[in-house]
Amino acid sequence: MKKHKLISFDELLKELQGQKTIEEDPNHISLEKLFSESFMSKHSSFKSFGEFLDKGNFQAKTHEDVNNISGELFDRHVVRETDFSNWESMLATATKEYAGK
């Protein structure tokens, strides 16, 4: 049987704070958090990023999935359905607004 090493409260706190930093990294934020209901309502006629994707028949659950969508097709969808000129500006604005919270 393995013995667990006891750590101090301060060490535990530092470890947990490190994990929180990772969770808050823009590359690791869930799409639902990044493109919140308030963000989507403000910039489109959708209440969720999922609805926005469904309207364009796009399947994406992660940032990687979104990155794998054809840029030109996705940009056209963004222009048609939001007040952004392309996907990059939508992503940049969402990231900036999320970071400002």
C-alpha positions as CSV (number, residue, x, y, z in Angstrom):
1,M,0.0,0.0,0.0
2,K,1.3,3.4,-1.0
3,K,1.8,6.0,1.7
4,H,0.4,9.5,0.9
5,K,2.7,12.3,1.6
6,L,1.1,15.0,3.8
7,I,1.4,18.5,2.5
8,S,0.8,21.7,4.3
9,F,-2.2,23.9,3.8
10,D,0.0,26.5,2.0
11,E,1.4,23.9,-0.4
12,L,-2.2,22.7,-1.1
13,L,-3.3,26.2,-1.7
14,K,-0.4,26.9,-4.1
15,E,-1.2,23.7,-5.9
16,L,-4.9,24.6,-6.3
17,Q,-4.1,28.1,-7.4
18,G,-1.8,26.7,-10.1
19,Q,-4.7,24.5,-11.3
20,K,-7.0,27.5,-11.3
21,T,-4.5,29.4,-13.5
22,I,-4.5,26.5,-16.0
23,E,-8.3,26.5,-16.0
24,E,-8.4,30.3,-16.7
25,D,-6.0,30.0,-19.7
26,P,-7.9,31.2,-22.7
27,N,-6.8,28.1,-24.6
28,H,-8.5,25.9,-22.0
29,I,-11.7,27.9,-21.4
30,S,-14.8,26.0,-22.6
31,L,-16.5,27.4,-25.6
32,E,-19.7,27.9,-23.6
33,K,-17.8,30.0,-21.1
34,L,-15.9,32.0,-23.7
35,F,-19.0,32.6,-25.8
36,S,-21.5,33.1,-22.9
37,E,-25.2,33.7,-23.4
38,S,-24.7,37.4,-22.8
39,F,-21.9,37.6,-25.4
40,M,-23.9,35.7,-28.0
41,S,-27.1,37.7,-27.3
42,K,-25.1,40.9,-27.6
43,H,-23.4,40.1,-30.9
44,S,-25.9,37.7,-32.6
45,S,-29.5,36.5,-32.6
46,F,-28.4,33.3,-30.7
47,K,-28.5,32.6,-27.0
48,S,-25.6,30.1,-27.2
49,F,-22.5,29.2,-29.2
50,G,-24.1,25.8,-29.7
51,E,-27.1,27.3,-31.4
52,F,-24.8,29.5,-33.6
53,L,-22.9,26.4,-34.7
54,D,-26.0,24.4,-35.3
55,K,-27.4,27.1,-37.6
56,G,-24.3,26.7,-39.8
57,N,-24.4,22.9,-39.5
58,F,-21.0,23.0,-37.8
59,Q,-20.0,20.3,-35.2
60,A,-17.6,21.6,-32.5
61,K,-17.1,20.9,-28.8
62,T,-13.6,22.2,-28.3
63,H,-11.3,25.0,-29.5
64,E,-9.5,22.3,-31.6
65,D,-12.8,21.3,-33.3
66,V,-13.4,25.0,-34.2
67,N,-9.9,25.4,-35.5
68,N,-10.5,22.4,-37.8
69,I,-13.5,24.0,-39.5
70,S,-12.8,25.5,-42.9
71,G,-11.8,29.1,-42.3
72,E,-13.7,30.6,-45.3
73,L,-16.9,28.7,-44.6
74,F,-16.8,29.6,-40.9
75,D,-15.9,33.3,-41.6
76,R,-19.0,33.5,-43.9
77,H,-21.2,32.1,-41.2
78,V,-19.8,34.6,-38.7
79,V,-20.4,37.5,-41.1
80,R,-23.9,36.3,-41.8
81,E,-25.0,35.6,-38.2
82,T,-23.0,38.0,-36.0
83,D,-21.9,41.6,-36.0
84,F,-18.2,40.5,-36.6
85,S,-16.3,40.7,-39.9
86,N,-14.6,37.3,-39.4
87,W,-14.0,34.5,-36.9
88,E,-10.7,36.0,-35.7
89,S,-12.4,39.2,-34.6
90,M,-15.2,37.3,-32.9
91,L,-12.7,35.1,-31.0
92,A,-10.5,38.1,-30.0
93,T,-13.5,40.1,-28.7
94,A,-14.8,37.1,-26.7
95,T,-11.3,36.4,-25.2
96,K,-10.9,40.1,-24.3
97,E,-14.4,40.4,-22.7
98,Y,-13.8,37.1,-20.8
99,A,-10.4,38.2,-19.5
100,G,-12.0,41.5,-18.4
101,K,-14.4,39.7,-16.0
